[in-house]
Amino acid sequence: MAHPLIDQLRFTRIEWLRALEGVTEEDAVKRLLPMNSISWIVGHLAWQEQRYWLTIAQGQTVVPGLTELVGNGRPATTPPLQQMMDAWRTVTAASDPFLDAITTEKLQEEVTIRGWTTTTYGSLLLRVIYHYWYHIGEIMAIRQQLGQPGLPDFVGDIEAAAPYRAE
């Protein structure tokens, strides 16, 4: 059984996918300044998961070029949505075995980012979860501005998908 925080990450991913339901390629590459495009957001979250769970934790990079295309601090881009969804699926599938094996001890382990920032895998996990929720809100704002009807308006069924569970 996965660590309870991994259950929360997986629920967050489900909610993020729910926010993306029905987004077209055309709408995904529109930029409503100062926000990024939806396709960029998709790639950006793939970049972050790859960076933390694959590159930093295991020395792997399964989707080369994400840092240059959608990494933090890079110029804005509008990559194709399908390409970014494929990248996200590849990264999350490759990350899941590492995440499935996460223990409380591993979450407390220190890790150095950028050669100078020391944090823990637990803090990185929380950062990823909250980063998803930040961008879920941004996706919904973009979709509202584009006039898309019938959007989700509340968190999904957490009681069934990821209820509170003690370690």
N, C-alpha and C positions, 0 to 999 in steps of 0.2 A: 504494500500500500504506500502510495506517495506521501510525502510530508504534507501536512495541512496547508502550508503556504503554497505548495505546488498546485494543490486543488484550487486555491484562489487565483493563481496565475492562469490556470486552464479555464476557469469560469470567466476571467477577464478576457481571454482570447475569444471565447464564445460570444461574449457581449460585443467585442470589437467587430467580429464577423457579422453579427446581427446589424451593427451600424452601417456596414458596407453592402448589405443586401440590396440589390437593385441598382447599384451605381453603374452607370454605363462608362465605356471607355472615354466617350466624349466629355462627360461631366467630370470624370476622374482627373483630367489634365487641365481643367480650368483653375485659374488662380484668382481668388478674390482677395486682393491685397488688404492687409499685409500677411494674410494666411498663405500657407503652402498649399499645393494641390493635394487632393486625396491620394493620388498615385504616389506622390512623394512621401506622404505619411505612411503608406503601406511599406514602401521600401525602407523608410527610416526605422520603423519598428523591427523589420527583418535585420537591418544593420545592427541595431542595439542588441538583439538576442544573439546574433552571430558573434558580435564582439565579446559579450560577457561569457556565454555558455560554451562557445566553440573556440574562438581565438585565444582569449585570455585563459580560460579554464583548461583547455585541452590542446592548444597550439594548432587548431584546425581552422581553415577557411573554406567553406563549401560553395560560397557564391562570391567569387572575386569581383572587385570593382564597386561593391556597395559603399565603401567609405568615400570614394571619389564622387559617386553619384548622389548619395543621400545621407552622407555622414554629417554629424553635428558641425555647424559652422561653415559648411560648404555652400557655394552659390546655389540658389533655388533652381530646381529642375522640374520637368513635367514628364517623367518617364511613362511608358505605356503601363496601364493598370495590370493587364494580364502578366506582363513580365515581372512586375513587382509582387503580384500574388504568388506566382511560381517561385520567386526567390523566398518569400515568406514561408511558403509551405516546405520548401527544401530545408531552410534554416531550422524551422521549428521541429520538423521530423528528425533532423540530425541532432538537435538539442535535447529532445525528450529522453533518450536513455540517460544522459547525464543528470537531468532534472529528476527522473524517476529514482535515481540512486542517492539523491541529496538527503543528508542526515542533519540533525541539529548541530552536530559537531562540525560538519562541513560548512553550514551556514555561519558559524562563528569564526571560521578560518579567515585570517587576514589575507588580503590580496592588494597588490599595488597596481594602480591605474595610471597610465601616462608617465610612468617612471617616478612619480612624486606623491600621488594621492593614495593613502592607505585607507582601505575600507574593509568590509567583510562581504562574503557571498550573500549573507542575509540582507545586508543593506542594498546590494545590487539587485537582489530579487524584489525587494520593496520598490526600488527605483523603477524597475521594469513594469511592475503592476501599476504604479501610479502614472507612469508615462503613457501606458495604454489608455487609462481613464482620461488623462488630459487630452489625448488625441481623439478619443471617442467624442468628447464634447466638441472638439474642433470640426470633426467630420459632420456631426449633426448640425453645427452652425452653418457650414458650407452648404449642406443639403437644404437647409431651411432657406438660405439666401437664394438658392437656385429654384426655389418654389416647389420642391418635391413633397408630395402629400404622403400621408400614412406612415410617417416615420415613428420608430419606437420612442416612447416618451417616459419610460421608467426602466429601471434595472430589471432584468429577467428573473427567472425562477431560481434564485440562489438556494432556496430551501431544498430543492430537489437536486440541483446540479453541484452545489458546493456548500452545504450547511456547515456551521461552525463544528469543528472537530478538534479536540485537544490533541497534543502531540502524543 
